[in-house]
Amino acid sequence: MIAPIRVLHIDSATTWGGGQSQIATLIRESKDMNIEHYLATPNQSKLWYKSRSQIKGHFSFARSAALNPFAMLRARAFCREHSIKIIHAHCGKSHTFAFWLKRYFCPEIKLIVHRRIPAKIRSNLFSRMKFESPMVNHFITVSEFIRGILIDDGVDGNRIATIRSSKKAFPCEADDKARARSAIQRTKGLSPEGTFFILSASRLVPDKGLFILIEAFRHLVRERPQSRLLIAGEGPLDKKLKSTARALVKSGHVAFLGFRKDVVELLLGADLFAIPSLSEGLGSTIVEAMMAKTTVIGSFVEGIPELIHTGVNGLTVMPGDPSALYEGMLRLADEPKLRALLAEEALTWAHATCSPQVMVEKTYGIYLQILEVSVK
């Protein structure tokens, strides 16, 4: 029997976000493959808490331990005890920690670095070394856009694979959507005469373009008064956004929902999911909306066009342009048949390209590739 591939995933976050969700999905959905997963996280990590029953072992470290040689000595002992073959680093701090761990303590272990942010490599010598050094056997990016950034900054394209973030399929038949829609219609603060519901779900931060969305929606309401906008999420722009939309909130056309655990239900019940981002490495919530069979409109920026093929499985508009976003939303409000066609195509596309099975199989393929293992 072939020995399992033992992988140590390193993540420095204590909170739960898109990256942690993808790591948890990879661990959970690969249970039938020849992989044993181990975790290195801070003790208070939500990723560890949610995945602890599915991993073989856990190594804890302080978030400030990226350059701590004593932490690396402990990590080396852990890797040797569990015969770790691959370290999979999932964020910037874990990249730093894993890089020095391999360079000075565990040169025999293969290193994969996951890149989820659309940022250029910093120009300082250490950052250049981390990315250009052959110490990193392979990079995984969540979009071709991010892959292109790394290539432009000098990383060999042969060491980079694009594996899109995945979302699990869930029931989205007519009865499921009708139930979810009834719940949306009962949302506190919304005027009850709404017939066209738009959802935005994201962190309330500048890059998400939510001021653009509110301005576009202000124009839409003048033409289609039955339109309603629900904004789910929390973040530093919460007060400013509510102030900007004060009149629309007062009239019952806009509702701020705060942090929600039931985003899937909101997506199922909405007529349209809007993602007007000014910067977006991929936009995994787009995939979730597609899995909910809900039409999507988004900015033509960075990684979003890799998911939304305008006129085929959704619509894209130029980023930062409220008039273009308004026109797109108006068209979709007035053409329910077009919405249905786009949503149906989006569901088919998401199942074929962004399912957990696809993500896991591609990642497993990278593991085999860097270990030079062939599967017969």
N, C-alpha and C positions, 0 to 999 in steps of 0.2 A: 504494500500500500504506500502511495506517495505521501510524504510528510506534508501537513498543511502549511500554507504560506502564513507566516505570523507577522502581522502588521501592527505597528504602534502608531496610533493617531495622536498628534499633538495639537492641542487647541488651548489658547490662553484666556479665552473669554469665560466669564462667570454667568453672563446673561444668555438668553435664548433668542436666536435670530435665524436668518436664512441659512447661514453657514452651518450652524449647529444642527439645524433641521436636516440638512443634506448629509452630514456625517452620520447622524442617527439613522437616516434612511439607508445609507450604504451598509451600516452594520446590521440593521434589521433584515434587509431584503437579500443579503448574501448568505443567509444562514445555511442554505443548501449547497453552497460552494465550498471548495477546499481552502477556506480562509479561517484563521483565528484572529479575532480583533482584540487589541489592547488599547487602553486610553491613558494619555498623560494630560492632565488638566489641573487647574486649581481645585482645592477640596470643595469649595462652594459652587462648583460648576453645575449648571442645570443640565448640561449635556451628560455629564457623568451620572447625575441622579436619574435621568430618564433612560439611560442605556446600560445601567449597572448590571442588570440581569442578563444582558446579552453579550457581555465581554468576558474575556478570560482573565484579565488582570488590570489593575489601575495603579498608575504612578502619579503622585501628587507633587506639585511644585508651586512656588509663589509666582505671581504674575511678574514680579520684578527680577526673576531668575534668568533672564535671557542671556546674561553674560557671567553667570555664577558658576565657577569651576566645581564647587562642592556639589551643586545640584547636578552637574553633568556627570560627576563621579557616581552619584546615586543612580542616575539614568543609565549609565554604562552597566552597572551591576544588574539593574532591572532587565536590560536588553539581553545580557548574557544568561541570566537565570531563565528567561523565557524563550531563548533562541530566536530573537526578533530578526527577521530578514529585511523588512522594509520599514522605514519611518515615513509617515505621510503627514507633512506639516500643513496646517489648514489656515494659517494667518501669518501676519508679518512677524510678530514676536516669536511664534513657534518656528518660523523659518530661520530666524537668527539663532535660536537655541539649538535647533537641529543641525544647522550648518557647523557651528563650533563643536557640537557633540561628535559629529562625524569626523571633522578635520583632526581633532586631537585625541579622541577617545574610542570611536567606533568606526574606523575607516572601511571596515568590511561590509557595513550595512548600506543598503541602497536608500537613496533619499528622493522622495517626490514632494514637490511644493505645489500647493493649490493656490491659484490666483483668482480672486473673485472681484477685485476692485479695479475700475478703469483708470488707474493712475500710472504715470510714467515712473520709471526707476529714478530714484534720487541720484544726483550727480556726484555725491561724495564717494570716496574710494571704497569704503566698506560696502555700501549698497551695490556698487558695480561688481565687487568681488562676490557678493552673495548670489547674484544672478548669473554672472558670466562664468563662474568657476565650474569645472567639471564635477565638483563635489555634489552638485545637484544632478541626479541622473535623468530626471524628467520633470517637466512642469505640466500641470493640468489647468487650463483656463475654462471659465464657464461660457465664454463667447469668442467668436472669431475676432471681434473688435479688440478684446483684451489680448488675445494672442498676437494681433498685429502690433499692439503697443510694445510688447516684449521684443518682437522681432525688430521693430524700428529702433529700439534701444540697445540692440546688439546681441540679443539671445538667439542662439541657433534654432531655427524653426523646426529642425528635426528632433529637438528635445522638447517640443511643446505639442500637446494634444488638447483639442477642444472637446469637453464633455459638458453638455448643458445640464443645468440644475433640473431636477425632476420633481414631479408632483404626482401623488397617488390618485388614481381614478376613484370616483365615488358616484353613487346613483344620481342621475340627472334627467330622469324621465319626466313626463308632463306632470305627474302627481307630485313628484319631489319638488319641482319648481313652483307649482301652485301652492304647496304648503309653505315654502320659504317666502313666497311673495306675500302671502297673507300676513306673515310675521312682519315683513317690512312695512306693509300698509298700516300696521298698528304702532309704528315707531313713534315714541313720544316726541311731540313738538312739530311733527309734520302735518300740514293741512291735509285733510282726508280726501280731497278731490283729485289727488295725484293719479296719473295713469301711465307716466313714463319715468322710470326710476334709474338714476345714474349713481354708480358707486365709485368712490375712490378709497383705497385702503393702502396706507403707507405711513412711514414716519413723517411727522410734520416738520420737515427740514427744507431748506432753500432749494436743494437739487430736485425736489419732487414737483416743482412747478405749480403748486396749489393756488397761488395768487392768480396765475394765468387761467386755471380752471374756474375759479370763482368769477373772474371777469367774463369769461366766455359764457358761463351759465347765466350771468346777469342778462346778457343779450338773448339767450335762448328763452328765458322766462317771459320776456316781452312778447315773443312770437308764439310760444307754446306754454301758456300759463299752467298747464297740468304737469309740467316737468318738476321733478324733485331730485335733489342732490343730497346724498349721504356721504359724509367724510368720516372714515374710521381710521383711528390711529392717535398717537400722542407724540409730543416732541416740543422743542423749544419755540416753535412758531404758533403754538396753540392760541395764545391770547391775541396775537396780531391777526391771525386768520379769522378768528371769531369777530374781531372788531371790523375787519374789512367786509365781512358778510353779515353784519348786524341786521340790516334791513331785511335781508333774505331769510335770516333765521326768525326774525319777528313775524314775518308774513307766513311762515310755515313751509317755505320752499327749500330751505337748507337745514340739515340737522348734523351736528357734530356728535359722533358716537363714542369718542374716546377709544381706549384700547379694547379690542374685542377678540374673544377666543373663537367666536363663531363666524369667522370671515367666510368660510365655505358656504354657510347658510345665506349670508348676505349676497354672495356672488350668485348663488342659485336663484335668489329672488329678484335680482336686478335685471333691467333690460339692457344695460350698457355698463361696462367697466371702463373707466377713464384713467389713463396713466400719462399725464402731460409732462413727464420728467424733462429736465434740462440736462441731466447726466444720468446714465443708467447702464451699468456693465452688462446686464441681461434683462432683469425684471421678471423674477420667478413667479410673482403673483399673476402675471399675464398667463402663464401656463395653467395656473390654478383656475383662472377665469375660463380658459378654453376647456378645461376638464369639466367645468360647470355648465358648458354649452351656453355661455353668455358672450355676446358680442363685445369686442374690445376695440377701443380707439386709443392710440398712443402717439407719442412724439417720434418723428423720424430722427432718432439720435442714438449714437453708439451701438449698443447691443440689441436695442428693441426691434429694428428691422429684420434681425435674424429670426425673430419669433412671429412678428406680424407682417405678413406679405399683403400689402395694401390692395384692397379689392378682391382678395382671394379668401383670407381667413380673418380679416379685420380691416381697419383703416388706420393709416398714419398721416400725421400733419406735421408741418414744420414746428420745431420747438420754439417756445417763447412767443407764439403768435396767437393771441386770444381770438382774433377774427377767424383764422383758419380752423381752430378748435371748435368755435361756435358753428361754423358752416358744416363741419363734419358731424357734430352732434345733431344739428337740425336735420341733416339728410337721413341719419339713422333713426331719428324720432319719427320721420314722415314715411319711412320705407320699412315696415315690419317684415316684408318678404325678403328684402336684402339682409336685414339683421339675421333672419333665420338661416339663410344660405351661408352667410359668413360664419355663424356660430356652428353650424353642422360641419363645415370644412375645418374649422379650428379644432373641434373635438377629434376628428379623424387624424389630423396632423399631430396633435399633442399626444395621442395614444401611440402613434408610430415613432415619434422622435424624442419625447420627453418623459416617458414612463420610468419608474424606478428600475424596472428590469433592464431597460436600455442603458441607463446610467451605470448600473452595477456591472453589467457585462463589459462595457467599455473600460471601466476602471480596472476590472479583473484582467482584462487584456493588457493594460499597461503594466500591472504587477508581473504578469508572465513575461512580458517583453523585457523588462529591465533585469529580471532574474534569468533571462535566456532559457526559459522553460518552454518546451513545445507540448502542445496538447494533441493527442492522436485521436 
